[in-house]
Amino acid sequence: MVEGRIKLPENVTVSAVIAFGDSIVDQGNNNHLITAARCNYPPYGKDFYGGISTGRFCNGKTPPDLVASELGIKDTVPAYLDPNIQNKDLTTGVSFASGGAGYDPQTAELVSVFSFSDQLNMFKEYTEKLKGIVGEEGKNFILANALFLVVAGTDDLANTYFTLGARRLHYNLESYTDLMVENASKFAQGSRLWTEDAVELETLK
């Protein structure tokens, strides 16, 4: 735990920060892929602890780090695929995000990164690990009280649609954004399948 600056109401608990999405919230998952969308080299990370290039797509902390710190959960949020991750890291949140990903599955394919479907599969694996660490009830509490961050869409528009033009043969801008919204909705429904039981359990208490 770190000293957070945001004071929550007494009856409100945020147990973890869990992130999905693109480079804005990728903490280093792309380090484990053969892709040009990697940032585990200087000058990235020059303002991070020890000036280490962790794979974050910035010079220092990312939004998940800042949010977790402000809430007093922990100072930084690790990538789910971080080889040095500890059980205590899993119980307070991780990031499944992958730089270059988008709501459009083709966006991730174009740069060979983890799609939202891949990220959901990692999340499913994560929930089983949580259960092994804190038990069923503990897992349910963590998921029911976690803050979920979903950040994506920029790569869909900037790369897939405008720069590469991969979707412009079949979609105009309006219909393409409709596709993005549809896929975002599917993702939300898919992630809810792994959390709804926990949320219902906590609601009944």
N, C-alpha and C positions, 0 to 999 in steps of 0.2 A: 504493500500500500504506500501511496505517496500522499502528501498533503494537498488536497484539491481546493480550488478556489470557488467552485460552484457548490453552494449549500442546497441540498435537496430537502424537500419536506420529510418529516420524520417517518412517514409511512411509505416513502418511496425508496427503492433500492435499485441500483444499477450494478448488476453482478459482473458484467463483462462487456467488452466492445468487440464486435464481430463484423468484419468488412468483406464485401464482395465488390467486384468491379474492374476498373482499369488502372492505369498508371498513377492516378491520384491517390489510390489507396493500396497499391502493390508495395509490400514491404520487402520484397525480394524473392517471390515465388518464381519469377522468370529466370533467376540464376540457374535453375535446374533444367532449362530448355535450350535447344539449339535454335536461337532466334536473334534477329538484329535488335529486338526490343528488350535490351538488357542494359542495366546501369550499375553494374558491380565493378566500376573502375573510376579512377579520378577523371574529372574533378567532382563527380557526384559524391556526396557525403562529406565534403570538406568541412562543413560546420557541424557534423554529427559527432558523437562521442569518439574521441581518438582520431577523427578525420577518416573514419572507415567507410568505404563504399559498400554499403550493405545490400544494394540492389534497389533501394528507394529511388524514385525518379525525381530527386531533388537534392539540394545541398545539405539539408538537415532533417528535421522531423516532418512527418506527413500528418494529414488530418486525423487518422486514427490515433496516432501518438498524442497529438494535442488534446483531443477529446478525452482519451483515457486519463491523461495527466490532470486535466482540469476537473474531472470527476473524482480524482483521488483513487483511481483503480490501480494504475501502474504508470510508470514513466514512458514506456514505449510498448507498442503492440507488435509482436513478431509475425513473420510470415509463417503460415502453417507448415511449409516445407523446410523451414529452417532446421538444419541438421543438429543444432545445439538446443533445440526447444526442450523445455522441462514441463513436467506435469503442472506446476503452478502457473506456467504460461497458458496452458490449455484451459485451465479453469477460469481465467480472467479475460480470455479472448484472443483471437488471432485473426489474420487476414488471409482470405482465399483469393484475393484479387490478382489479376494478371495484366500487366501493362500491354495495351494494344487490343484488349478485349472490348466487346460491345454487345448490345442487345441483339444485333443481327449476328447470327452464327458465322456468317461469311467473314465478318470483320476479324475475328480471332483466327480463322483459317488462313487469311491472307498473310498474316505475319507469324504463323505457327506458335500461337500462345494458347493458354487455357481459356476455353469458352465458358459461358455461364453454366452450361451443362456439366462441364468438367468441375467447375467450382462447386456446384451442388453435390456432385459425387464425393468431393473431398469433405464437404460439410457433413454428409451422411457418415463418412468414416470417422470424422471428428466426434460426432455425437456418441458413437460406440466407444471411442476412447474415453470420452467424459464419463460414460457409464462405468467403465472399468476403474476409473480413478475415484469417483465420488459416489458411485451407486446410482440406482434409478432415480431415487428421490432428489439426490443432489444434482444430477443432470437436469432433471425437470425444472428445478429451482433456477439454475443458471440460465437455461434457455428462455424461461418465462420472464426473467428480469434483465436479460441482456439488451443492449442497445445495438441494433443492426444498422450498418451503414451500407448503402448501395449507391455506387457512383459510376455512371457510365453514360454513353451517348455521344461524347465528343469524337471518339475514333470512328463511330458509325458515319457521322456526317462529314468530318474533316477528311478522313481517309477513304473509307469504302465508297461513299457517295460522290464527294466533290473531287478529291485528288486523283484517285484511281478510276473513278467512274464505273466501278464494278456493278452497280445496281441501276445506273441511269437508263439502261436499255429497256428495263422492265418497270421502273417506277419513276414518277415525278416526285418532287420534294414532298408534297402533301401525302402521297400514298406511301412513300418510304418512311416518313415519320409515323404514319399509322402502323406500319410493320414494326417499328421500334417499340411503340406503345403496346402492341399485341404481345410481343416477345417479353417485354418487361413484366406484363401481367402474368404471363405463363411462368416466368421465373419466380415471381412473388408467390404464386400458388404452389409451385414446386417446393420452395423453401418452407412454406407454411406446413406442408405435410410432415416435416420433421420437427416442427415446433408446436403444432396445435395441441397435441396431447399434453405437453408440458404446460401450455398456457391454460388449458381447461382445468388441469389439476390445481394450479395455483389459484384460479378464479374460485374454485369450490372451497378453498380454505377459509 
